[in-house]
Structure formats: structure tokens, C-alpha cells
Amino acid sequence: MAKKRDSLVVASKVKAYIKGKKMMTASDAIEALSEHLYSVLDAATARAKANRRSTVRPQDL
């Protein structure tokens, strides 16, 4: 069984932002957003390593 990862987002902030757009947040949206961020960050760190850097820069995102 896969270990559940920590959330990378502040759920209350995301929900407030979406509510401000006159929309509602699905119960599993926060987890999906966090998983998407893990993917983005994994790709960014891989790009930084490929460029022989140890710092993730905006262009890596």
C-alpha cells in the first residue's frame, strides 16, 4: 500500500479562493491539487538537476 503524502496546499486558502469565484470545492479537489503540485515540483527538480543546479528557479516550473 502506498504511503499517503503530506498536503502541499493550505485547504482553507484554496477553498476561500474558489468560493470567491462563486464556485464550490469538491471533497477530493485539495488532494488532487496537492498531487499535481508534487508532479510539477518533481519535474522542476529534475530540470534543475539536468542543468547541473541545486536550486529550483522559476524557469524550472
C-alpha positions in Angstrom: 0.0 0.0 0.0 1.3 3.4 -1.0 2.2 5.9 1.8 0.0 9.0 1.7 1.9 12.2 1.2 1.5 15.4 3.1 -0.6 18.1 1.5 1.3 20.9 -0.1 -1.6 23.3 -0.1 -3.5 25.2 2.6 -7.0 23.9 2.1 -8.8 26.8 3.7 -7.0 29.3 1.4 -7.8 27.2 -1.7 -11.4 26.8 -0.7 -11.7 30.6 0.0 -10.2 31.4 -3.4 -12.7 29.1 -5.2 -15.6 30.4 -3.1 -14.6 33.9 -4.1 -15.2 32.8 -7.7 -18.7 31.8 -6.7 -17.9 28.1 -7.0 -17.7 25.2 -4.6 -14.8 22.8 -3.9 -15.2 19.1 -4.2 -14.1 17.0 -1.3 -11.2 15.4 -3.2 -10.0 18.6 -5.1 -7.5 19.6 -2.4 -5.8 16.2 -2.6 -5.7 16.3 -6.4 -4.2 19.8 -6.4 -1.5 18.7 -4.0 -0.7 15.6 -6.1 -0.5 18.0 -9.2 2.0 20.2 -7.3 4.1 17.1 -6.4 4.3 16.4 -10.1 5.2 20.0 -11.0 7.9 20.1 -8.3 9.3 16.7 -9.3 9.6 17.9 -12.9 11.2 21.2 -11.7 13.8 19.5 -9.6 14.6 17.1 -12.5 15.1 20.1 -14.8 17.3 21.9 -12.3 19.5 18.7 -11.9 19.7 18.3 -15.6 21.1 21.8 -15.8 23.6 20.9 -13.0 22.0 23.2 -10.5 20.9 22.5 -6.9 18.5 25.4 -6.9 15.0 25.3 -8.4 14.4 28.5 -10.3 11.1 30.0 -11.7 12.0 28.8 -15.2 12.1 25.2 -13.9 8.5 25.4 -13.1 
